[in-house]
Amino acid sequence: MCPAACLPGDLSVSGRMATGVGWVYEYVLQDTTGNTDLAELRSLLRTGLCAMNSPRFPVYRKWPGIGGFVKQYQVEVDPNKLASYDISIRKIKNAIQQSNADVGGRLIEMGETEFMVRGLGYISSVEDIAQVVVSFDDKGTPILLGDIANIQIGPELRRGILEWNGEGETVGGIVVMRYGENALEVIKRVKAKLADLEKGLPEGVEILTGYDRSALIERAVDTLKTKLTEEMIVVALVCIIFLLHFRSAFVAIFTLPVGILMSFMIMYPFNVNANIMSLGGIAIAIGVMVDASIVMVENAHKHLERDRGKKSHTQIIIDASKEVGPALFFSLLIITVSFLPVFSLMEQSGRLFKPLAYTKTTAMAASSVLAITIIPVLMIFFVREHPIDPALPKKAKAKIWVPALAGPPLAVVCAGLAGVTLPDISLVLALGLSVFFGICLFPQKIIAEKNNPLNRFLIWVYLPAIKWVLHWRKITILVAVAAIAITWYPMTRVGSEFMPPLNEGDLLYMPTTLPGISITKAKELLQQTDKIIQRFPEVKTTLGKIGRAETSTDPAPLSMIETVIMLRPQVEYEIIEIPRFFSGWPGWLKQPLTWIWPEQKNGKVLHEWRKKQIDRFYAGWPGWLAAPFEWILPEARYITMQELIDDLDAAVKFPGVTNAWTMPIKTRIDMLSTGIKTPVGIKVLGPDLSTLADLGEQIESLLRDKKGTLSVFSERVTGGNYLDFTINRKEIARYGLTVQDVQDIIKTAIGGMNVTYTVEGLERYPCQSAVQPGVPGQSPHAAPGVCAHPVRCPGAVDPAGRYCHKKGPAGIK
């Protein structure tokens, strides 16, 4: 590409605002009554999209639609009448364009009132087009378009079809997000807007979700929350079990949420989004962030055990921190810099793993700083036996205990009764805060390590082992080297996949047909495959698309099928509502009670994935004896995603169709980065398309029988069908025609050409100009309508030359 400095004049360079990866949400308009046809559904979609393409929704690049029939005003000109009136196709085109416009005048004043002048001339009906004046005859009588053409309303030429659940064609839309926006927030706003638009739809027409990326995002966030909660629980249990001191656990736990918060604060100035990879970096760092805190707390306990009564409490904590602080800081710093080489990665690998390296590095850096700053301060307050001076009188202690325990819940209750809008979890958080304050204030003795039974047992096991390995040093090293050497063989059997596969929770079925397939056959094939896929119990919905949508981010030909398969949860239960005595209470008040007496419970199983039987050694045992083993090693499991793909692939095998199974986001990333829609592909480069096609077919035949190959398909770059018109320049010169005159006829004679668009409220509909096919007496070697140009040519003379059928590239990459 030419840099901006090389561009002439005031031209500038701008990047794409959206890519194919920005397809975050897809939806369909479904009519359950059968009273609304596909053309009306498409009109409803276009009206809704016009309302959504407004400045109030600045984060969306486009809302492209697909499927159904687009209303079109079709003007089929009679070539014989054109010849008799000596009117050219270009004149017809100009007349339609000049008769479809609104203009604005200036202002006039009448009766001390100001009026704005407008000229309203947009086409709004077939009658308006019929009244368009094209020319005049010899007597000055106007020749109207309705006199020389058949004008009607019909469907526009379609290059894409949408299918829903194998039930037939439907109409739908795609939400393409701008690059760099927050996908979760975009989807939430889109759903809110679609819910508003659904209220104005005709009875029986509803908006259904065909693909929703927010489910994947929410699962990733929930995974991070779960891992953070699990890590905090484990850290607390470790501290409580080994130190037998509750408040010490709070010091170690403090590192996790604060360290993650500091990581998010650093992400913002570096423009790192909270995506799956960046959250993965935090999840990796969680397990190491608390190590320094645990060591600091444990060392403080050892110093208190040794120096209690000899030094002040604060001095003991300072000495304990100084002893291990530098070593801990630099050990965490070493782990922090271990991910710095990732920042040197470029292109796809760099864009993929740099967010993970940013968050992992910042989280570890934050924990290393916290270990030598805030952790020693917290230990002074929390790692002690008596948080409140025992010498204080009981009244003074009561003034501390009562506000600490009753203050948070009382504040929430008062706010709720005063009419303040509170989150449902407010009272739960307040009760948790009261428990935290109670533990912080409750006196608890710091027990020496030798008095802890678990520590004594571990030391009893550890001392003989450490003495043995120190005595037999050479044997220990040889055993370690042998253990490393043994891992060489399994390492050679591990695949070399650079990017581990991500289970997105949905599938994308992308079969490829041979080029040149008609849209009628493509529709039939799409519905057949979707109907078969929908029969599987694991499948929730299937949204099939063939061809392209109205967006530049979807350059798909009719030979490419894309079916988005949304899967159900492994087990889906019926939800049964249980009325409770507190059901009518405010959410913040009844939330703690719902944990004890839930208002909902799972009923019967509505949908469930199929299970695969596993042969176990206890299969023939009595039930009472096999029950414990069944709990640990069940005899059945749900099928995996790969097993589901294998079953689907076996069910939808059709002659001439090559299947490809992948996932939505992964596929669009692969297609953007490599141009290949499957994880593994071969590119053959060269100047001649025929040679490339031959080489591709040879590679296909060689790889088809290779072990581990699911399917192989060589793209047919020369499979497109063409009708090439060769213009006879000598013949057209005899009649005073230019190449443009003949090409205007070619463009309108076959398929027609949109010359303008009508404006009807929020909708825009195309107006097509075409030449009626099937003119008697035209040359058998000319394409339909080409010889119908109003030129007085003798007999079978063909001013446009000849046409022939050729094979050519269906698409060049």
Order of alpha helices (4+ residues) and beta strands (2+ residues): beta-alpha-beta-beta-beta-alpha-alpha-beta-beta-alpha-beta-beta-alpha-beta-beta-beta-alpha-beta-alpha-alpha-alpha-alpha-alpha-alpha-alpha-alpha-alpha-alpha-alpha-alpha-beta-beta-alpha-beta-beta-beta-alpha-beta-beta-alpha-beta-alpha-beta-beta-alpha-alpha-beta-alpha-alpha-beta-beta-beta
